[in-house]
Amino acid sequence: MRMTESGISDQVMRFIFSRDNEELGELTILKIACKLNISQSHLYQIFQNEKKIPPGKFLMMAKMIRAAILLDESDEIPPIKVVSKKMGFSSTDYFTRIFKEHFGTTPGKYREYTRQRSILPGKKPELLKKNTGKGKNRNNKT
């Protein structure tokens, strides 16, 4: 599956997005590099140069987006622990921390928000407030 350098980052993105949940959860940059028959460092360099984001960060973003979709499914609502495992996390606490870094809220609050949104169209629940006044304010220079 060797490609020209100009197409590698697009191939990586297509490869990531075409995985099912379990495959995405098990996917690593090393596995992608092996699939493309290039070294991990070469993949990193090309992807970073073309997309201006490290491939590992892009992969994590893809996993978090997929996790959000799983948390929002209306037919079958898997527990957060199951979503965490599907996305390749061995620790639900670590999954929750990474999810919150990406979306500004915990998976539980995200699910609660999406459920309220689907039940009460037109009403905007206030569950996704970013700053509750607790902790340090990063903009405060004192």
HELIX and SHEET records of a PDB file:
HELIX    1   1 GLU A    5  PHE A   17  1                                  13    
HELIX    2   2 ASN A   21  GLU A   26  1                                   6    
HELIX    3   3 ILE A   29  LYS A   35  1                                   7    
HELIX    4   4 GLN A   40  LYS A   51  1                                  12    
HELIX    5   5 PRO A   55  ASP A   72  1                                  18    
HELIX    6   6 ILE A   80  LYS A   86  1                                   7    
HELIX    7   7 THR A   92  PHE A  103  1                                  12    
HELIX    8   8 PRO A  107  ILE A  119  1                                  13    
END                                                                             
